[in-house]
Every structure is written in C-alpha cells, then in structure tokens.
Amino acid sequence: MNFGPQTTKEDSFKVMDRALEHRINFFDTADVYGWARGEGITEQIIGDWFAQGGNRRERVVLATKLYGDMGKDELLDWPNTSRVTALHIRRACEGSLKRMKTDYIDLYQMHHIFRAAPWDEIWEAYDILKTQGKILYAGSSNFAGWHIVQANEAAAKRNSVGLVSEQSKYSLLQREIEMEVGPAAEAYGVGVIPWSPLAGGILGGVIKTTDGQRRHSDASKAVIEKHRDALTKWEDLCETMGEKPADVALAWTLSKSFVTAPIIGPRTIEQLDGSLRALEIVITEDINTKIDEIFPAFKTSPEHYAW
C-alpha cells in the first residue's frame, strides 16, 4: 500500500522486479490503497507493471481486497459502493481486474467482516466469480475466529471451498489472535498472513537505533512511550543475538505454526533486501522464552482466562 503515496511508480516497479529476483511471488494489495477515493492508485501501478510483459503476471500470486468505499463523483456515498454485498462484490472485482490489467485474481479477500450480509449471499457472489474464472480463491481480513468458522461452515454446506486465508494484524505488540483466530484458522486449514508484523516500524528499532532520526506519528509516539521499557529490553535482546530488531520480529512471526507468511510493506529496494535476513534466523526455544517474557503471549481460549 506504499506504492503511490510513499513510493513512486518507477520505484514501485523496481521493488516488484527485485521481489521476483528473490523468488518472492505473493503480492497483496487492496482497491482502496493509494487513498484517493475510487481511484485504486496502487492497483493501477501493479497493472502498469504487469503490462510491461516479461511474464510478470504469470509469476505472481496476486491478492487484493474489497470492502472500502470506492464510490466517487455522482456515486459518492451511494449504496453498494462499499462493504460486502452481492452487487459490490461483482462491481469491485470488475474494477480491480480493469485497474490491474489482468483477467483473474488469485486471492480475493474481504477487507473486513460485514455483519449484515448473509453468508449465502456472499458465497453465491464469490461462486459466480469463480465460475466466470475471475477469481481462484477467497480470503478474509480482520475476521474474528468465529467469523472464520461461520464463513467456512456456510461454504461447506454449499460445497464451496470457503476461506483459504485470513489477514490479521499480528506482531509482538499485538498478539491477541493467538487466543482464537490463529487456532481457528489452523483447524480449518486457513493460512494466516499477518499484516503490520513490525507494528508500523516500532519493532524495527526505535529506542537505540533510529530514535530521534525517524519521524513518528502522534499515535506511534504514544505506543512507544507506553511500551518503552519492553522495547528497550527487546532491542537489548536483539543486540545480544547480533541481529536487527526488524529481522528478529519477522523471524518470530514466521516461527508460529498458524502463520503462512508475514506481509511486509517495503518502500524501497533496500528495505526489501534487508527483510530477507529474517528467513535465516532461527527462533530457538530459549529465545522464544525470552521474547515471551518481554511481550507476554496469549494462550488459546479458554485457557487464557479460565482453567
């Protein structure tokens, strides 16, 4: 989602090309990324990159999301320009396909739960898109554990595949999905692809390395101050390991049994290249214990809050 707002189109092309050089082939976006309402700027950049040829589209597992309001001009704030309704699912998919200059989406995700929509309505719309060859798989994002269960039980009754992935916010600073989302996903064979695994960069080193050098939002500053003691211990631990905090944080996420892969958001080639170190770091039982002492884990429910 940095492509457009923070990374130019030309530099975005370079980052994606470098990803393929590293054999990184899962690209995740959303129709609202770019933050110009109804424009889908990030999807447009990806589409222009595909249009260069070189089997770029064929080499990529392409994921995008729908939910946010894509209405503009005379359709601003109009019904069915957002959420997860039968009509918007169809229109949003068509819009993403056009912007990304492709005839199919590998993983089409609901960006958020829409509690008002019946699952039969949602799955019928998704099944039609599958039959038309416009999408291959369905995924969710920001779902609770019981939403995943609801969705996949409803899909099973229709003999549909249901959800194959869940994109949840998960990092050392936000571990709540360990209670129910992770276990539910694992039980249903749903891959978890965490977003913000570095907690907006806070786990990448803000106390000893970049403190005072990087600008932080007021919200980030508040989080840093709230967790300053823990972040100091975290960076001390990473220093004893001889590793960068960001790399250890990504490696820790990868070590979780319910996690398929964390989603990173590199703004530059250097950030992308640097993140690959996480693939080589082994989180031993001793290191994991020390991490849990700094950032307490969540047990699977109900053990977390009951016997």
N, C-alpha and C positions, 0 to 999 in steps of 0.2 A: 504493500500500500504506500510505500515511499516513492514509487515510480510516478512522477508527475509533480507532486507537491514538494518533494525534497531532492529527488534525483531527476536530472534532465532526461529527455527521451534518448538522446545519444548515449549517455552514461548508463541508462537502464538497459539498452541493447548490449553494452559491453558486459554488464553484470550477468545478464542471462546467457550470453555466449560463454562466459567464464564458467558458469554453473554447469553447462553441458560438457565443457572440457574436463570438469571434475566428476563427470558422470552423475551429477545431481539433476534429477529429471522431474521432480514433483514441484509444480508451480501453483501456488494458491493465491487467489485474488478475490475480489467482490465487485458487484456492479456499482456500488456507491463509492469505491475508492477513487481518490482524486479530489473528492469533496467539493465538486461543482455539481450541484443538484441536476440529476437527469442526464449528465454527460458521460459518465463512465470512463473518465480520463485514463485510469490505469489499464483498464481492459483495452482501450484504443491503442495504447503503447504496445501492449502484448500483441495485438492484432497486426500492427505495423511491423513488429519484429518477425512474426510468423511469415508475413508477406514477402520477406526477403528470400524465402526459399531455403535451400540447404537442408531440407528435411527437418527443419526446426519443429514444426507442429508434430510430425510423426515421432519425434524423440521425446516429447513432453507428455507427462501425465498432467492434464490440465484440470484445475479445480477452480470453481468460482462460487459465489453465494448470491442469494436473493433474500430480500426482506425489506431493506430500507426503501424510503420513498424515492422513486425515480421520476415522479411527475414534474413537469415544467410547463412554462407558457400557459396555455389555456387549461392544461390538465394539472396545474399546481393545486395540491391539496384535494385532489379528486379521488373518489373511491376507486379501489383496485389498482392504484399506482404503488402500493406497498403491501407489506405483510405476506401471508402465505395463503392466498385464495386460489381457486381453480383458474380464474381469469388472469390474475397477476403472475402465477407460476408460468403460464403459457407466454404471456407478453414479456416477462422478464427474461425468459430463456431465449426468445427470439432476439431481444435486444443484445444480450451478451454474445450470442453467436455472430450477429452482424458486426459488433464492435471488435471482436477478436478474430474476425475473418476466418472462421472455421465452421464446419458443418456438424460438429459434435463436441460435447463437453464430457470429459471422463468422469468427473465427480461433481455433481450439482448439489450444493449444500443449502440448507435453510439456516440463515444467519442467526436466527433466534427462534425460540418457541412462540407459536401463535396459538394461544389457548382457546380462541374462539372457533377455530376451524376444526371440523370433524376429520378424523384420520382417513376415513373413507374418501372424502373429497380430495384430500392431499394426495393420497396414494393413487387415486384414479388419474389425477392430472400428471403425476410422475410416470405412471404406467403408459399413458398415451405418448409422452415424450420419449420413453424407451422404445415403444413400438415404432415410432417415427425415426428412430436412430439418432435422435438429437442429444440424448444423454445415455451414459452407460450405467452409472451408479448414483445412489442417493446418499447424502451425508447430512449431519446436523452440526450445529454450533451453539454453544451456550445453553445446552439442554441439561436438565436435572436427570438424575439416574432413573427416576420413574417415568420421565418423558421418553427415554430410550426404550424402556420396557413397553410402554404404551404403543409407541410407534412400531416396534418390531413385532409385537403380538398382533396388532391390527394388520400389518403387512402379511404375516404368516397366514392369516385367515383368507387373504386374497391370493395366496400362493405367489406373493411378491418377495423379492429379496429383502426389502426394507433398508434400514440404515447400515452402511458398511464402515462409517467413520463418525467420530464426534470431535469437534474442535473446541477445546475448553481452555480457559485461562488457567495456567498451571505453572508455578515456579516455587522456589524455596520460600518466597514471601507470601504465597497464596496456595496452600496445599489442601484446601477443603475437598477437592474432588476425590481425594483418597478415601473419603468416607463411603460414597455411594456411586458417583459417576464412573470412576475407574473400575470398581468391581462389577458394576452392571455392564459396562462396555466389554470387559474381558469375558464375562459369562455369555454374552451374546455374539462374541466374535467381532466386536466393533473396534476398529483401530482408533486410538486416541492420538490426535495430532495437536499438542498444546500450542496455544498462542501466548505471546509475551513471556517466554521462558526466562528472560533476563529481567523481568519486572520493569520494562521500559528503560533498561540500561542500568538500573540501580544495582543489580548483582554483578555488573561488569567492572566494578571498582570505582567507588565514589568517595571513599574516605582517604585512602593512602596514595591513589594514583592520579585520578582526574578531578578530585575535589578542588573547586576553585578554577578549573580550566574549562569545564563544560557547563553550559547553561542548563538549568533545570527549571521546569515549570513550578509554580507555587505548590501544586499538588505533589509533585515529586519531592520537593524540598521538605514538605510535611512528612512524607513517608520516610525519607532519610533520617530526619530528626527523631521520629518515633522509633526507628529500628537502629539508631546509630551504634549502640553497644553491640548488637548482634552483627551488624555489617562490619564493624571493626574486627570482631572475632573471626568472621568469615574470611576477610581479606588476610588476616594473620595465618589462618589455616592454609589458604591457597598459596601463600608465600612459602610456608614450610614444605609444601608439595612441589614448589618450583614451577607452578602453573599460574596462568592468568585467571582471575575470578570468572570471567565470562566463559572461558573454556570449561572450567570445572562445573559451572552451573548447567551448561548444556550437556556435559557428560553425565551428570547426576540425573537429569531428565531422561536421557536415553537409557539409563540403567533400570528404569521402572518397567515391570513386566507388562503393564497395560498400555504403555506408550509405544506407538509405531515410530514416530519421529517428531521432534520439536520443530515448529515453524520459525525460521529466523527471518529478519527483515533487513538485509544489508542495504545500506545506502550507497556503498562503494565497493569496488572490487577488493580493496584491502580488507574490508570487514568480512566479505565472503571468504576470502582466502584464510583469514585468521581463524574463522569459526571451525575450520576443518580439523584443527588440533583436538577438538572435543571427541572425535572419532577414535583417537589413540589413547585417551585417558581412561584408566580402569578405576572405578569406584569400589575400593575394597570394603570389606565388612567393617574394618576399623575406621576407615574414612567416613563411611556412611553413618556410623555411630556418632562420630564427632560432629557431623553435619546435623544430625537429629538433635544433638544437644544444643546447637545454636539456633536451629529453626525446627521446633518440635513438630513431629509428624502427626497425622490424623489416622487413627485406627479405622478399620472398616466398621460401619454401623452394624449392629448397635453397640458393639464393644467399646466404641469411643466414648460413649456417655452412659453406658449401663454395663452390667456384668456379662 
